[in-house]
Amino acid sequence: MRRRSAAASDRPARIAENLRRAMPEARVELNHRSPWELLVATILSAQCTDQRVNQVTPALFTRYPGPHEMAKAKPAELETLIKSTGFYKSKAKNLVGCAQAVVERFQGEVPRTMDELTTIPGVGRKTANVILGGAYGQPAVVVDTHVIRVANRLALTGSGDPVEIERDLQRIYPREEWTGVSQRLLLHGRYTCVARTPRCGVCPIYDECTWKGKLPR
């Protein structure tokens, strides 16, 4: 019984290590050159692929290089530039509001705390964690639809609520591993443990997965 308990308690660490070996460099796939650009790209990525966002942002950042320029953007012009990302009217509204908040309340600098970030229009915990981990190198657990799916399939959580899943992963993993673990879970869900037909044949953590729906090898 002691051996079984020890093996079970070590499973999260083995999952993290196997994913680390499979993905030594696990970075945010949204192209960006600054915290501001990552913030804009993350807002645009809602209900949209990172690849599509990366196609849109070069022209967007050429027209609006920073928050000061975007704070003065005309909605119609901004909507035209981001239309292909979907939900473009609400995203345009959020981007202008976001830029105005960054300029007026944070002197043009994207803030570095969760409490400050989540006061900005269009920024929830997921987006804030992307910025904290991806732009500022702070420990941060990003929970998107991929992480929700993978964390549940791996029994790292039993919840469908992003905030609860964030807390569960924070409890399981050391603080210094939060950013890397959550980003690898995200990428694993995006490319391997996909929703409809998971690619179990190439899964690096197949032996650690207890999900009843996993496909036989």
C-alpha positions as CSV (number, residue, x, y, z in Angstrom):
1,M,0.0,0.0,0.0
2,R,2.9,2.4,0.8
3,R,4.4,1.7,-2.6
4,R,1.1,2.4,-4.4
5,S,0.6,5.6,-2.4
6,A,4.1,6.8,-3.2
7,A,3.7,6.0,-6.9
8,A,0.4,7.9,-6.9
9,S,1.8,10.9,-5.2
10,D,4.8,11.0,-7.6
11,R,2.5,10.9,-10.7
12,P,2.1,14.7,-11.1
13,A,5.9,15.1,-11.0
14,R,6.3,12.3,-13.6
15,I,3.7,13.9,-15.8
16,A,5.6,17.2,-15.6
17,E,9.0,15.6,-16.3
18,N,7.8,13.6,-19.3
19,L,6.1,16.7,-20.8
20,R,9.3,18.7,-20.1
21,R,11.4,16.0,-22.0
22,A,8.9,16.1,-24.9
23,M,8.8,19.9,-24.9
24,P,12.0,21.4,-23.5
25,E,11.0,24.9,-24.8
26,A,7.4,25.5,-24.0
27,R,6.6,29.1,-25.0
28,V,3.5,31.2,-25.7
29,E,2.8,30.8,-29.4
30,L,1.5,34.3,-29.8
31,N,4.1,36.4,-31.5
32,H,5.0,39.5,-29.5
33,R,7.9,41.9,-28.8
34,S,6.7,43.4,-25.6
35,P,4.2,42.9,-22.7
36,W,1.8,45.3,-24.5
37,E,1.8,43.2,-27.7
38,L,1.3,40.0,-25.8
39,L,-1.6,41.6,-24.0
40,V,-3.3,42.6,-27.2
41,A,-2.6,39.3,-28.9
42,T,-4.0,37.4,-25.9
43,I,-7.2,39.5,-26.0
44,L,-7.6,38.7,-29.7
45,S,-7.0,35.0,-29.1
46,A,-10.3,34.5,-27.4
47,Q,-12.3,32.0,-29.5
48,C,-9.6,32.2,-32.1
49,T,-6.4,30.3,-32.9
50,D,-3.0,31.7,-32.2
51,Q,-2.1,31.2,-35.8
52,R,-4.9,33.5,-37.0
53,V,-3.9,36.1,-34.4
54,N,-0.3,36.0,-35.6
55,Q,-1.5,36.7,-39.1
56,V,-3.4,39.8,-37.9
57,T,-1.1,41.4,-35.4
58,P,1.7,42.6,-37.8
59,A,-0.6,45.0,-39.6
60,L,-2.3,45.9,-36.3
61,F,0.9,46.8,-34.5
62,T,2.2,48.7,-37.6
63,R,-1.0,50.9,-37.4
64,Y,-1.1,51.1,-33.6
65,P,2.5,50.6,-32.3
66,G,1.6,51.0,-28.6
67,P,-1.2,51.7,-26.1
68,H,-1.1,55.5,-26.7
69,E,-1.9,55.0,-30.4
70,M,-4.6,52.3,-29.8
71,A,-6.2,54.4,-27.1
72,K,-7.1,56.9,-29.9
73,A,-8.2,54.2,-32.4
74,K,-11.4,54.7,-34.4
75,P,-13.5,51.6,-33.8
76,A,-14.4,51.0,-37.4
77,E,-10.7,51.0,-38.5
78,L,-9.7,48.7,-35.6
79,E,-12.6,46.4,-36.4
80,T,-11.5,46.0,-40.0
81,L,-8.0,45.0,-38.9
82,I,-9.1,42.4,-36.4
83,K,-12.3,41.1,-38.1
84,S,-10.9,37.7,-39.0
85,T,-10.3,36.9,-35.3
86,G,-14.1,36.8,-34.7
87,F,-16.2,38.7,-32.2
88,Y,-14.3,41.7,-33.6
89,K,-16.7,44.4,-32.3
90,S,-16.4,43.4,-28.7
91,K,-12.7,42.8,-29.1
92,A,-12.2,46.2,-30.6
93,K,-14.1,47.8,-27.7
94,N,-12.0,45.9,-25.2
95,L,-8.7,46.8,-27.0
96,V,-9.5,50.5,-26.9
97,G,-10.6,50.4,-23.3
98,C,-7.6,48.3,-22.4
99,A,-5.3,50.9,-24.1
100,Q,-7.0,53.8,-22.4
101,A,-6.6,52.1,-19.0
102,V,-3.0,51.3,-19.5
103,V,-2.3,54.9,-20.6
104,E,-4.4,56.7,-18.0
105,R,-3.9,54.5,-15.0
106,F,-0.6,52.8,-15.5
107,Q,1.5,55.4,-17.4
108,G,1.5,53.4,-20.6
109,E,3.1,50.3,-18.9
110,V,1.3,47.0,-18.7
111,P,1.0,46.3,-14.9
112,R,2.8,43.4,-13.3
113,T,0.2,42.1,-10.7
114,M,-2.9,40.1,-11.0
115,D,-5.0,42.6,-9.1
116,E,-4.0,45.4,-11.4
117,L,-4.3,43.5,-14.7
118,T,-7.8,42.2,-14.0
119,T,-9.1,45.8,-13.6
120,I,-8.3,46.3,-17.3
121,P,-11.2,45.9,-19.8
122,G,-11.0,42.5,-21.6
123,V,-8.6,41.0,-19.1
124,G,-9.6,38.1,-16.9
125,R,-7.4,35.7,-14.9
126,K,-6.4,33.6,-17.9
127,T,-5.1,36.6,-19.8
128,A,-3.5,38.1,-16.7
129,N,-1.6,34.8,-16.1
130,V,-0.4,34.8,-19.7
131,I,1.1,38.2,-19.2
132,L,2.6,37.4,-15.8
133,G,4.2,34.2,-17.0
134,G,4.9,34.9,-20.6
135,A,6.0,38.6,-20.4
136,Y,7.2,39.0,-16.9
137,G,8.5,35.6,-16.0
138,Q,6.4,35.3,-12.8
139,P,5.0,32.0,-11.7
140,A,1.5,31.8,-13.3
141,V,-1.0,29.0,-14.1
142,V,-2.8,29.6,-17.4
143,V,-6.1,27.7,-17.6
144,D,-7.7,27.7,-21.0
145,T,-10.0,25.1,-22.6
146,H,-7.0,22.8,-23.4
147,V,-5.7,22.9,-19.8
148,I,-9.3,22.2,-18.5
149,R,-9.6,19.1,-20.7
150,V,-6.1,17.7,-20.1
151,A,-6.0,18.4,-16.3
152,N,-9.3,16.5,-16.0
153,R,-8.3,13.6,-18.2
154,L,-5.1,13.3,-16.1
155,A,-7.1,13.5,-12.8
156,L,-5.1,16.5,-11.7
157,T,-8.4,18.2,-11.0
158,G,-12.0,17.1,-10.8
159,S,-13.4,20.6,-11.6
160,G,-14.5,22.3,-14.8
161,D,-14.1,25.8,-13.2
162,P,-11.0,27.6,-14.4
163,V,-10.3,29.3,-11.1
164,E,-10.6,26.0,-9.2
165,I,-8.4,24.2,-11.7
166,E,-5.8,27.0,-11.3
167,R,-5.8,26.5,-7.5
168,D,-5.6,22.7,-7.9
169,L,-2.5,22.9,-10.1
170,Q,-1.0,25.5,-7.8
171,R,-1.4,23.1,-4.9
172,I,0.0,20.1,-6.8
173,Y,3.1,21.8,-8.3
174,P,5.8,23.9,-6.8
175,R,5.5,27.6,-7.5
176,E,8.5,27.8,-9.7
177,E,7.0,25.1,-12.0
178,W,3.6,26.8,-12.5
179,T,4.3,28.6,-15.7
180,G,6.1,25.7,-17.4
181,V,3.7,23.0,-16.3
182,S,0.5,24.9,-17.4
183,Q,2.0,25.9,-20.7
184,R,3.0,22.3,-21.5
185,L,-0.4,21.1,-20.5
186,L,-1.9,23.7,-22.8
187,L,0.3,22.7,-25.7
188,H,-0.2,19.0,-25.0
189,G,-4.0,19.6,-25.3
190,R,-3.6,21.7,-28.4
191,Y,-1.5,19.2,-30.4
192,T,-1.8,15.7,-28.8
193,C,-4.6,15.3,-26.2
194,V,-7.1,16.9,-28.5
195,A,-10.8,16.9,-27.8
196,R,-12.3,14.5,-30.3
197,T,-9.6,12.1,-31.3
198,P,-6.6,12.3,-29.0
199,R,-3.3,11.2,-30.4
200,C,-2.7,8.6,-27.8
201,G,-0.2,6.7,-30.0
202,V,2.4,9.5,-29.7
203,C,1.5,10.7,-26.2
204,P,4.6,11.2,-24.0
205,I,2.5,10.7,-20.8
206,Y,0.4,7.7,-22.0
207,D,1.5,5.5,-19.1
208,E,0.6,8.1,-16.5
209,C,-2.9,8.7,-18.0
210,T,-5.8,7.1,-16.2
211,W,-8.5,8.6,-18.4
212,K,-11.1,5.9,-19.3
213,G,-11.4,7.3,-22.8
214,K,-7.8,7.0,-23.8
215,L,-7.2,4.9,-27.0
216,P,-5.3,1.6,-26.9
217,R,-1.9,1.5,-28.4
